[in-house]
Amino acid sequence: MPVITPACQTIPLNAIIFNNGWSLHPWDSLAISEALLQSFHRIGILHRPILLAQEGDFFDVLCGFKRLSFAKLFAQTERMECLVFSQDTDPTILLETLLTDQCLSQPLSLVEKARFIEICTRFLSHRDIVSMYLEKLQLRKDVSALTELKVILQQDPLVITEIHAGRLQERIVSELLRLPDNSDRTALVQLFKDLAMGNSKQKRFMTLICDLAYRNSSAISTYLKIPAIADILNDPVINIPQKIQHLGTYLQHELCPAYSQAEENFRQQVRTWQLPSVCSISHSPGFEKDDVTLSITFRNIAECARLIAKINNILESNS
């Protein structure tokens, strides 16, 4: 690829076309966070925006939409020093510039990767996109990956925002996209957001909720509105960790009543033993075996060494 350097020019702001044609995050291109706004006010715009010349002395924004928006709204200036590519610049040069500029700030989110691929399709074949960019974007190097990325951009704005913010990991996104109904996907993501669930909890609760909704021949979005769940989520007294605990207990009980009863019986029996705080007892996963495990926490290795002989004697005498 030839090295082409954009020309540095001072451009009138009223000659710049503020559209999202090249934006990697058009869903929030107009939003300037308070932290970014304060940074602009404090130290100004450090990196020149990058423009693409158009006919009639107008310019499209290639990189730096928010920088230019700040200059237009707050900087009290009519002109801005920018880097400008000529109108006939090879699209691959523009794409590489777009990708590089974003990566200088932070790695692309999954939804930004999807948006970049969408922009690529205006200029390149699917085969070329796969060979040129998927490995660079750390995506599966297969044409089918392009279809999956396209679907991401068709989701509800809430889902897109949560993916972009990194609160939905790629594996969870893939599982959400397998759900046939958009309202179900949105309802689950809203739940994850409201309860600030991390990846492991998202996976666990999604499995429980999907299984129960299907068992009850109900849409997921409808099932999440049943009184028992709504009462937990809307309880003004308990905090978020407590809501997660109560909801998990309810869902587990609904899915496996026998397991829940066995779990409660186990806990009640353990409580009657009044174990020291340094001891805990756990059962096998799903009560698949009769085995139980006694765990003892020692303050240090010396304390463990001092007591281990007594423990061995007790175990030997009961073997």
Secondary structure, 3 states (H helix, E strand, C coil): CCCCCCEEEEEEHHHEECCCCCCCCHHHCCCCCHHHHHHHHHHCCCCCCEEEEECCCEEEEEECHHHHHHHHHCCCCCEEEEEEECCCCCHHHHHHHHHHHHHHHCCCCHHHHHHHHHHHCCCCCHHHHHHHHHCCCCCCCCHHHHHHHHHHCCCCHHHHHHHHCCCCCHHHHHHHHCCCCHHHHHHHHHHHHHCCCCHHHHHHHHHHHHHHHHHCCCCHHHHCCCHHHHHHHCCCCCCHHHHHHHHHHHHHHHHCHHHHHHHHHHHHHHHHCCCCCCEEEEECHHHCCCCEEEEECCCCHHHHHHHHHHHHHHHHHCC
